[in-house]
């Protein structure tokens, strides 16, 4: 290594780790929020400082060299330490101002989190909330999000999980679909029917489609947007299992089994234990809990439940 090797810093390591993980400059650039030319330049600068080649370009993308492999574990340790420092600092922040990031599903974002944010900013107008909606679980330990509302409880020991309440789900279909295909009997499975589903299910979540057997059923559409799922069901594409507050809001959909109790899943408020003393996290968590409390009956049963 040359004399300038002592000057390499954590910022250099970030670029190396992202390329090593992603295997391409463009993918790393998207994660880092910079251009791919910048990523290539920063990698070249780090290699020049260390006096070794860390990454080789192959037809399948970038791979680490023996020298890159040799420092990879230490770089990952540096990354964890950097995230620890960021969380500890953020967790000690007593200011009710600045940015905070929360993530949840698209339907929960519209129903509960957006109203909670509106209430919160009426009291603390200097807070800036970034709401990330989708089914992908962001990594709270890596500060991809400060707070999450999830329908499957994480098992990571460093995460604090607080129960918010239950969310009811039911099967919905259009009258046209039910007239053409009929309504199955509860407990007899959904064989022969067309289904609208997610591309995947989060680990630890309750069985989908009310726990019915899916043997012989056809997946007409897989989509991770519940609003697109609802529209597809309204257009007669098949059965969709929707949160009752979302399905009941449709003027055209019917519950397939209107007398059956909804299938309920627990909603969890999740944040890292290092963030327990953060004023921003505490304020947003309180606003979310209050919104869940006000909406409890609608979240559990929808608008048509008893």
KARASUL-V427486 format. One record per run of one state. SS is the DSSP state (H for helix, E for strand, C for the rest). FROM is the first residue (numbers start at 1). LEN is the number of residues. Records with the same first field share a line. If there is no record, write none. Layout:
# KARASUL-V427486
SS->FROM-LEN + FROM-LEN
This chain:
# KARASUL-V427486
C->1-2 + 8-2 + 23-2 + 33-3 + 51-4 + 59-2 + 65-1 + 92-6 + 105-1 + 124-3 + 134-13 + 151-8 + 182-12 + 198-11 + 212-6 + 223-3 + 235-4 + 248-5 + 256-7 + 276-3 + 295-1 + 302-5
H->3-5 + 10-13 + 25-8 + 36-15 + 66-26 + 106-18 + 175-7 + 209-3 + 226-9 + 244-4 + 273-3 + 279-16 + 296-6
E->55-4 + 61-4 + 98-7 + 127-7 + 147-4 + 159-16 + 194-4 + 218-5 + 239-5 + 253-3 + 263-10
